[in-house]
Amino acid sequence: KAGVTQTPRYLIKTRGQQVTLSCSPISGHRSVSWYQQTPGQGLQFLFEYFSETQRNKGNFPGRFSGRQFSNSRSEMNVSTLELGDSALYLCASSLGDAGNTIYFGEGSWLTVV
Amino acid sequence: GQQVMQIPQYQHVQEGEDFTTYCNSSTTLSNIQWYKQRPGGHPVFLIQLVKSGEVKKQKRLTFQFGEAKKNSSLHITATQTTDVGTYFCAGPENQAGTALIFGKGTTLSVSS
């Protein structure tokens, strides 16, 4: 069974630009959640999508957005990039019920210069 | 808001020594999950504890969930160099969905 796939793995963007990251969950998983990982703040929850609807949202500004497609694939977008957005962005998939295990992808390393 | 705290932040041990990391939540948890992240890697699920006072073992790893379901620990017996990495505990952010609140993690280094 294929794991969670994230693309691109590495990218460099300039301040003010926007970026879109993609995530393909494990087959059969309907929930996709996104996390930001930085050395200072650790792993922070961004949002969760289930059946194409945002079900939970973390404490991030509106520049961070996401969506989920009918095939459960998900994208997240960050607009007007700031230097502080440099981080590892991790996607995680699960079956979707509370208490289900979440499985992380390898992440997308974003550097903002 | 809900917080999950872990101590210590860093731990260095000699190969063969034991290691323990502790996790404390500001609220009662319905379950607690543990993840391991190797340097340069992504978090990998280790285990989930659900019951009060639950103890689970995976080879040299022993996981415990406190009676009040607000704290947990991970103990590694006779560490090996393959145990190197950061260990995170995480609890549900709310009743619905799968969102997790993660502790800052304990980074373990092992010298041979």
Interface residues (C-beta under 8 A of the other chain):
Chain A: S31 S33 Y35 G42 L43 Q44 F45 E48 F50 R55 N56 G58 L90 A92 S94 G96 D97 A98 G99 N100 T101 I102 Y103 F104 G105 E106 G107
Chain B: S30 N31 Q33 Y35 G41 H42 P43 V44 F45 Q48 V50 F88 A90 P92 E93 N94 Q95 A96 G97 T98 A99 L100 I101 F102 G103 K104 G105
